[in-house]
């Protein structure tokens, strides 16, 4: 989202209820609709990496009965998270998140699979655009090249030590920053792996809680993101994430 319509108080949305958040979003929409032409102008001058889409807070469909436009409000954050067992590199999404290392030069696991599927052009772009790599807990973007995804968001997760060295915040930052970057670039669907759950040794139960909570919090601030998939190859890891999502959903329901 663009910040010129937001006061300092508006920028901290984490304390708002869902009703307050929706009211804020509707107010922002009226101002933001006037910026669509400005966004296109910025894109044409290279400010945006990807062509921006029209800003909307509703999905519009036509009723087959009376041909009247029906407006649907954005789903709650947890309802926009999907857990999928499958191959991350085959996902047809706007942005694919890579579990990268700090060098952004490719590696094993998910990182290697994405580089192989995207082709050598991905590595060349990483070298050209991000010669300094990416610090842990942060993200960088490249094109998707031979992937179905338009973009790859490279997120560097933490190596797990003992849970007392900031691992949770660094892991949460990967998910949060990836959603934020996608929103800024007009990318509406994302696919994540389970960051740090492979060679970096993050305990699966803890990683699932952090990942899903951070993603839901980011989605609460970005109703324009339609869907986030967490794509997991192992059935056992999928089951861990399913249980974590059930716990978060139960806690969210209890607060309503």
C-alpha positions in Angstrom: 0.0 0.0 0.0 1.1 3.5 -0.6 1.7 5.6 2.5 0.6 9.1 1.3 -3.0 8.4 2.5 -1.9 7.1 5.9 -1.3 8.9 9.2 1.3 7.6 11.6 -1.6 6.2 13.7 -3.0 4.4 10.6 0.3 2.8 9.8 0.1 0.6 12.9 -2.9 -1.6 12.0 -2.0 -4.5 14.3 -4.2 -3.1 17.1 -7.3 -2.8 15.0 -10.2 -5.3 15.2 -11.4 -6.9 12.0 -14.3 -4.5 11.8 -12.0 -1.5 12.3 -9.6 -2.8 9.8 -12.3 -3.2 7.2 -13.6 0.3 7.8 -10.0 1.7 7.5 -9.5 -0.2 4.3 -12.8 1.2 2.7 -11.7 4.7 3.6 -8.3 4.1 2.1 -9.8 2.7 -1.0 -11.6 5.9 -1.9 -8.3 7.7 -1.8 -6.3 4.9 -3.4 -8.5 4.6 -6.4 -7.4 8.0 -7.5 -3.8 6.8 -7.6 -4.1 4.0 -10.2 -3.1 6.3 -13.1 -0.2 7.6 -11.0 0.9 4.0 -10.4 1.0 3.3 -14.1 3.0 6.4 -14.6 5.6 5.3 -11.9 5.7 1.8 -13.6 6.5 3.4 -17.0 9.4 5.3 -15.4 10.8 2.2 -13.7 9.8 2.9 -10.1 7.7 -0.4 -9.9 9.4 -3.6 -11.0 6.1 -5.1 -12.2 3.1 -3.5 -13.8 0.7 -2.5 -11.0 -2.9 -3.8 -10.9 -5.9 -1.7 -10.2 -6.3 -1.2 -6.4 -9.4 -2.9 -5.1 -10.7 -4.1 -1.8 -13.5 -6.1 -3.2 -13.8 -8.8 -5.8 -16.6 -8.1 -8.2 -18.7 -10.8 -9.9 -22.0 -10.7 -11.8 -25.0 -12.4 -10.4 -26.4 -14.9 -12.9 -30.0 -14.1 -11.7 -30.3 -10.4 -12.1 -26.9 -9.3 -13.7 -26.3 -7.0 -10.7 -22.7 -6.6 -9.6 -22.1 -8.3 -6.3 -19.2 -7.2 -4.1 -17.4 -9.6 -1.8 -15.4 -8.3 1.1 -11.9 -9.8 1.5 -11.7 -13.1 3.4 -10.2 -13.2 6.8 -6.4 -13.7 6.9 -6.4 -17.3 8.0 -9.0 -18.1 5.3 -6.5 -16.9 2.6 -3.8 -19.4 3.7 -3.8 -22.7 1.9 -1.7 -25.7 2.8 -0.8 -27.8 -0.2 1.2 -31.0 -0.5 3.1 -30.9 -3.7 6.0 -29.4 -5.7 6.6 -25.7 -5.0 8.2 -25.1 -8.4 5.1 -26.1 -10.3 2.8 -23.6 -8.5 1.0 -21.2 -10.8 1.2 -18.0 -8.7 2.3 -14.5 -9.1 5.2 -14.9 -6.7 7.1 -17.9 -5.5 9.1 -17.6 -2.3 12.6 -19.2 -2.3 14.2 -20.5 0.9 17.5 -18.9 -0.1 20.9 -18.6 1.5 22.6 -15.2 2.2 24.7 -15.4 -1.0 21.6 -15.8 -3.3 23.8 -18.1 -5.4 21.6 -21.2 -5.2 22.1 -24.2 -3.0 20.4 -27.4 -2.1 16.8 -28.3 -1.2 14.1 -25.8 -2.2 16.8 -23.3 -3.3 18.4 -25.7 -5.7 15.0 -26.9 -7.0 13.8 -23.4 -7.8 17.1 -22.4 -9.5 16.9 -25.6 -11.7 13.3 -25.0 -12.6 13.8 -21.3 -13.3 16.9 -21.8 -15.4 20.4 -20.2 -15.3 18.9 -16.8 -16.0 17.8 -16.7 -12.3 21.3 -17.0 -11.0 22.5 -14.4 -13.5 19.8 -12.0 -12.3 20.7 -12.6 -8.7 24.3 -11.8 -9.4 23.5 -8.7 -11.4 20.8 -7.2 -9.2 21.8 -8.4 -5.7 25.6 -8.7 -5.8 25.7 -8.3 -2.0 23.3 -11.2 -1.4 20.6 -10.8 1.3 20.9 -10.7 5.1 19.0 -13.3 7.2 15.4 -12.4 7.9 15.2 -10.2 4.8 14.0 -10.7 1.2 15.0 -9.8 -2.3 13.1 -10.1 -5.6 13.9 -11.3 -9.1 11.9 -12.3 -12.1 10.5 -15.9 -12.4 12.2 -16.7 -15.7 11.1 -20.3 -16.7 8.8 -20.7 -13.7 5.1 -20.1 -14.0 5.5 -17.4 -11.3 6.1 -13.9 -12.5 8.5 -13.3 -9.6 10.7 -15.1 -7.1 11.0 -13.6 -3.7 14.2 -14.9 -2.1 13.9 -15.1 1.7 16.8 -16.0 3.9 15.7 -17.9 7.0 17.7 -18.4 10.2 19.8 -21.4 11.1 18.3 -22.8 14.3 20.5 -22.8 17.3 18.5 -23.1 20.5 15.6 -20.7 20.0 17.2 -18.0 22.2 19.1 -16.2 19.5 16.3 -14.3 17.7 15.4 -17.2 15.4 11.6 -16.8 15.7 11.7 -13.1 14.8 14.0 -13.7 11.9 11.8 -16.5 10.6 8.7 -14.3 11.1 10.4 -11.5 9.2 10.9 -13.7 6.2 7.1 -14.4 5.8 6.1 -10.8 6.8 8.5 -9.1 4.4 7.7 -11.4 1.5 4.0 -10.6 1.8 4.8 -6.9 2.2 7.0 -6.9 -0.9 4.4 -8.8 -3.0 1.8 -6.3 -2.0 4.0 -3.3 -3.0 4.6 -4.9 -6.4 0.9 -5.7 -7.1 1.4 -9.5 -6.8 -1.7 -11.1 -5.4 -0.9 -14.8 -5.0 2.2 -16.3 -3.3 3.6 -19.8 -2.7 5.9 -20.4 0.3 8.0 -23.3 1.3 8.6 -24.2 4.9 11.5 -21.8 5.4 14.4 -23.1 7.6 12.7 -26.5 8.1 15.3 -28.4 6.1 19.1 -28.2 6.5 18.7 -25.1 8.8 17.2 -27.4 11.4 14.2 -25.4 12.7 11.9 -27.6 14.7 8.8 -28.2 12.6 6.2 -27.4 15.3 7.8 -24.1 16.2 8.4 -23.1 12.6 4.8 -23.8 11.6 3.4 -21.6 14.4 5.8 -18.8 13.6 5.2 -19.0 9.8 1.4 -19.1 9.9 1.0 -16.4 12.6 3.4 -14.0 10.8 1.7 -14.7 7.4 -1.8 -14.1 8.9 -0.6 -10.8 10.5 0.8 -9.6 7.2 -2.4 -10.6 5.4 -4.5 -8.6 7.9 -2.6 -5.5 6.7 -2.9 -6.4 3.0 -6.5 -7.4 2.0 -5.4 -7.0 -1.6 -3.4 -10.3 -1.4 -5.8 -13.0 -2.5 -4.0 -16.2 -1.5 -0.9 -17.5 0.2 -0.1 -21.2 -0.3 2.4 -23.0 1.9 3.6 -25.9 -0.3 5.1 -28.9 1.5 6.5 -32.0 -0.2 6.5 -34.3 2.9 3.2 -35.5 4.3 4.5 -35.4 7.8 5.4 -31.8 7.5 2.0 -31.0 6.0 0.4 -32.6 9.0 2.4 -30.4 11.4 1.3 -27.3 9.5 -2.3 -28.4 9.5 -2.3 -28.8 13.2 -0.7 -25.4 13.7 -3.3 -23.8 11.4 -6.1 -25.5 13.4 -4.7 -24.1 16.6 -4.5 -20.6 15.2 -8.0 -20.8 13.7 -9.4 -21.9 17.1 -7.7 -19.1 18.9 -8.9 -16.6 16.3 -12.5 -17.9 16.6 -12.3 -17.7 20.4 -11.4 -14.0 20.2 -14.4 -13.1 18.0 
